[in-house]
Amino acid sequence: MTVAIFLGSLIGAMALGIPIAFSLLLCGAALMWHLNMFDAQILAQNVVNGADSFPLLAVPFFMLAGELMNQGGLSRRIVNLAMALVGHIKGGLGYVTIVAACMMAALSGSAVADAAALTALLLPMMVAAGHDKARSAGLIASASIIAPVIPPSIGFVIFGVAGGVSISKLFLAGIVPGLLLGAALWCTWWWLVRREVVLAPPRKSRGEVLKAFRESTWAMVLPVIVLVGLKFGVFTPTEAAVVAAVYALLVSTLVYRELSIKDLYPVFLAAAKTTSVIMFLVAAAMVSAWLITVAQLPAQIVALLQPLLDNPKLLMLAIMVLTMVVGTALDMTPTILLLTPVLMPVVKAAGIDPVYFGVLFIMNNAIGLITPPVGTVLNTVAGVGRLKMDEVTRGVMPFMIAQFALVLLMVMFPQIVLVPARWLAN
């Protein structure tokens, strides 16, 4: 009955068009009423406590860093470097997209920000070279979702807070899977364009390559600072976010000089607006998370999944399918906040490494950003690229299948994630 009330109130509120954050609050109120403990003061207190978390301070600073990088010229210089390295290969603009997405992922951690930047910079060039516009948009959307997997990742921060998992370990464990996502896209793009007749840009001279590398050096130093600092315990993920934001601010204003003091207000405002949406979602979801625990919903779920606890791979497969289905209807942040409190007890009962689970869970949620009908990244690419939603959906399908296949491979062979994660964490 508790599960029915929880799902019924949430889905019903969303079906009425109520925003997700308010739907979560209504869901929490419904659960409190069902448990005969409705109290508006407790509801408000949990909303406040939900956002009162030191690790969550990483969210606004990483969002600010991403905005500064896009507006301050760091993202454009990374695209130029990728163009100089692989742009001349057949289908080279697609490879440029993948390489640039991996580099930008190590800077911003935001799939939507990367999607907007890559679409504006590369989609017109890909169309001019003769590539199919829908397929090119699909590649850009698929490459953009590498951002939540390669650190610094806002998704890992939210999952770590909601699940009580080390965010530093999640960051380090996400490096290899994120690069493998890029490799899967590389192979898929190669297969799709091998028979296309397209005009590849001319090979850059050695001097042009060195110039592009020199101009992007300041941008590429940032992920090194963050990862080395986390690896050797110089700073926490929250402190790393502050370092990233301050570094991006200094480089944008003092080194590249593409942002002046008067340009900073809209950048800070955009970061604040995005942060407020995420933090309100987190605060609202923490009400439901607390009531889920009070109602002993995780114990009921564990009992339901008892037959699968002895087979961790089958259990992980079932969880990934559940996440994929939920991801078609919900955005990444609410999916993480809703499912993490329910699934973590199940994962621990089955003896699955929480960091390994977190990496696959975030990867699946990231792919959910390009699954219709709600896919946020799909909508971003369609809006910036001026395409219809069904065109982008058609273009993204082969790449999305390749990424789901990679997740399935990691479910079958956990060592793909665990071995590099343990090596990097030591």
Secondary structure, 3 states (H helix, E strand, C coil): CHHHHHHHHHHHHHHCCCCHHHHHHHHHHHHHHHCCCCCHHHHHHHHHHHHCCCHHHHHHHHHHHHHHHHHCCHHHHHHHHHHHHHCCCCCHHHHHHHHHHHHHHCCCCCHHHHHHHHHHHHHHHHHHCCCCHHHHHHHHHHHHCCCCCCCCCHHHHHHHHHHCCCHHHHHHHCHHHHHHHHHHHHHHHHHHHCCCCCCCCCCCCHHHHHHHHHHHHHHHHHHHHHHHHHHCCCCCHHHHHHHHHHHHHHHHHHHCCCCCHHHHHHHHHHHHHHHHHHHHHHHHHHHHHHHHHHCCHHHHHHHHCHHHCCCHHHHHHHHHHHHHHHHCCCCHHHHHHHHHHHHHHHHHHCCCCHHHHHHHHHHHHHHHCCCCCCCHHHHHHHHHHCCCHHHHHHHHHHHHHHHHHHHHHHHHCCHHHHHHHHHHHC
